[in-house]
């Protein structure tokens, strides 16, 4: 009995992914569809296993993981001769994300969009051999218990940062008071230069937030990768690690 296969359209609908996502995941080797030649045209067909893997990878991205991280896990396991299923993939990748919980649906969408943009940039950076950098920015608002005041300040901050963003970069809110800034074609020194300027883009001090005034303090961490050597998942991790180290250093110095 012939096993059922799926067209790209059927896969996208069933796995709840876009055609662009499917193309990227095929390009970086997560799935390897069968090619069927009909006349001069080539059609791709996907197996049930491909479909289940895509569903698992989609779940991982929702949990805050880059697609490339899942791809590396799959390739490593296959090289050891292991059979990979959706369930084993979820176990291969550590699902603990409590260090940086996503507090809202909007923030989750922001992280997902940022991850996809990083994947796009990695493909180009590997082709043209240039580094990629990221800033993790925390805008601390005090008092922080007034949600409306915090929201107003964060909106002002995002607008201020956006005025300095290059057309091909990306700034995304990924938490209640946190932003990620993708710096394309940017070296480690370049990222540090931009990081030093962030407090000038949105000055620390007192800001009006509707009927009240809030105190604002900015923390920034920078991370850089060489896509020919490093996994894309390291980019955000390095920026956030630098951010955490900076915050910890300030507290130790108090």
C-alpha positions in Angstrom: 0.0 0.0 0.0 1.4 3.4 -1.0 2.0 5.7 1.9 0.1 9.0 1.8 2.1 12.1 0.9 1.2 15.7 1.1 1.6 18.7 -1.2 3.2 21.9 0.1 -0.2 23.6 0.4 -1.6 20.7 2.5 1.5 20.7 4.7 1.2 24.4 5.4 -2.4 24.1 6.2 -2.1 21.1 8.5 1.1 22.2 10.3 -0.2 25.8 10.5 2.9 27.3 8.9 3.5 29.6 6.0 4.9 28.7 2.6 7.9 30.9 3.5 8.5 28.9 6.7 8.2 25.6 4.8 10.8 26.9 2.3 13.3 27.9 5.1 12.9 24.6 7.0 13.5 22.7 3.8 16.5 24.8 2.9 18.2 24.3 6.3 17.6 20.6 6.2 14.9 19.9 8.8 12.8 18.1 6.2 13.8 16.5 2.8 10.7 16.1 0.6 10.5 13.6 -2.3 10.9 15.2 -5.7 8.4 14.0 -8.4 9.1 14.8 -12.0 6.0 15.4 -14.2 7.1 16.4 -17.6 9.6 19.3 -17.2 8.2 20.3 -13.8 9.3 19.1 -10.4 6.8 18.7 -7.6 7.6 18.3 -3.9 5.8 15.7 -1.8 6.0 15.4 2.0 5.5 12.3 4.1 3.6 11.9 7.4 6.9 12.0 9.2 7.8 15.3 7.6 4.4 16.7 8.7 4.9 15.6 12.3 8.4 17.0 12.4 7.1 20.4 11.1 4.4 20.4 13.8 7.1 19.7 16.4 9.4 22.4 15.1 6.5 24.9 15.1 5.9 24.1 18.7 9.5 24.7 19.5 9.4 28.1 17.9 6.4 29.0 20.0 8.5 28.0 23.1 11.2 30.5 22.1 13.7 28.4 20.1 15.2 29.2 16.7 14.5 26.8 13.9 18.2 26.3 13.3 18.6 24.9 16.9 16.1 22.2 16.1 17.7 21.5 12.8 21.1 21.0 14.4 19.6 18.6 16.9 18.0 16.6 14.1 21.2 16.4 12.1 23.3 15.3 15.1 20.8 12.6 16.0 20.6 11.3 12.4 24.4 11.2 12.2 24.3 8.9 15.2 21.9 6.7 13.3 18.9 7.6 15.5 15.4 7.6 14.2 13.9 11.0 14.7 10.2 11.5 15.4 8.2 14.6 16.6 8.3 13.3 20.1 12.0 12.6 20.2 12.7 16.0 18.8 10.8 17.7 21.6 12.9 15.7 24.1 16.1 16.5 22.3 15.7 20.2 22.7 15.6 21.5 26.3 12.1 22.9 26.7 12.9 25.0 29.8 12.2 28.7 29.0 11.5 30.0 32.4 14.5 32.3 32.5 12.7 34.5 30.0 9.0 33.8 30.1 6.8 35.4 27.5 4.1 37.4 29.3 1.6 38.0 26.6 0.4 36.8 23.2 1.8 39.9 21.5 5.3 39.3 23.0 5.1 35.7 21.8 4.4 36.9 18.3 7.2 39.4 18.6 9.7 36.6 19.5 8.4 34.4 16.7 8.8 37.2 14.1 12.3 38.0 15.4 13.4 34.4 15.2 12.2 34.1 11.6 14.0 37.3 10.7 17.2 36.0 12.3 16.9 32.8 10.2 16.6 34.9 7.0 19.6 36.9 7.9 21.7 33.8 8.7 21.1 32.5 5.2 22.4 35.8 3.7 25.2 36.2 6.1 26.6 32.7 5.5 26.4 33.4 1.7 28.3 36.8 2.0 30.4 36.0 5.0 29.6 38.8 7.4 28.8 38.7 11.2 25.4 39.3 12.7 24.8 41.1 16.0 21.9 41.6 18.4 21.1 43.9 21.3 19.0 42.9 24.3 17.6 46.1 25.8 15.7 46.3 29.1 13.8 49.5 29.9 13.2 49.5 33.6 10.2 51.7 34.6 9.6 52.7 38.2 7.1 52.4 39.6 6.4 49.3 37.6 3.0 48.4 39.1 1.0 50.8 37.0 0.5 48.8 33.7 -0.8 51.8 31.8 2.2 54.0 32.7 4.6 51.2 31.8 2.9 50.7 28.5 3.1 54.4 27.6 6.8 54.5 28.4 7.6 51.3 26.5 5.7 52.7 23.4 7.8 55.9 23.6 11.0 53.9 23.9 10.1 51.7 20.9 9.4 54.7 18.8 12.6 56.4 19.9 14.8 53.3 19.1 13.0 52.9 15.7 14.1 56.4 14.7 17.7 55.1 14.8 17.1 51.7 13.2 18.5 51.0 9.7 15.9 49.8 7.1 17.2 46.2 7.1 17.5 45.9 10.9 14.7 44.9 13.2 13.5 46.0 16.7 10.9 43.8 18.5 9.3 43.9 22.0 9.7 40.4 23.5 8.7 41.1 27.0 7.0 43.6 29.3 10.0 45.8 29.3 12.5 44.1 26.9 13.4 44.6 23.3 15.6 42.7 20.9 17.4 44.7 18.2 18.8 42.7 15.2 21.9 44.4 13.8 22.6 43.0 10.3 26.1 43.1 8.9 27.4 44.3 12.2 30.7 43.4 13.9 31.1 43.0 17.7 32.7 46.4 17.9 29.8 47.9 15.9 27.3 46.3 18.2 29.0 47.7 21.2 29.1 51.1 19.7 25.3 51.0 19.1 24.8 49.6 22.6 26.6 52.6 24.1 24.3 55.0 22.2 21.0 53.4 23.3 20.7 55.4 26.5 21.1 58.5 24.3 18.3 57.4 22.0 15.9 57.2 24.9 17.5 59.1 27.8 17.3 57.8 31.3 15.5 59.9 33.9 12.0 61.1 34.4 9.3 60.6 31.7 5.7 61.6 31.6 3.4 58.6 31.4 -0.1 60.1 31.3 -1.2 61.4 34.7 2.1 60.3 36.4 5.8 60.6 36.0 8.0 57.5 35.8 11.7 56.9 36.4 13.5 55.1 33.5 16.7 53.2 33.5 18.2 51.5 30.5 20.2 48.2 30.4 21.8 46.9 27.2 23.6 43.7 26.3 25.2 42.9 22.9 25.9 39.6 21.3 27.6 38.7 18.0 28.0 35.5 16.0 29.9 34.3 13.0 27.2 32.4 11.1 29.9 30.1 9.5 30.9 28.9 12.9 28.0 29.6 15.3 24.4 28.5 15.5 21.7 31.2 15.2 20.3 30.2 18.5 23.5 31.6 20.1 22.7 35.2 18.9 19.9 36.0 21.3 21.4 33.9 24.1 24.7 35.9 24.0 22.9 39.3 24.0 20.7 38.3 26.9 23.7 36.8 28.8 25.5 40.2 28.3 22.4 42.0 29.5 22.1 39.8 32.6 25.8 40.3 33.4 25.5 44.0 33.1 22.5 44.2 35.4 24.2 41.9 37.9 27.4 44.0 37.7 25.4 47.2 38.5 23.7 45.5 41.5 27.1 44.3 42.8 28.4 47.8 42.5 25.6 49.3 44.6 
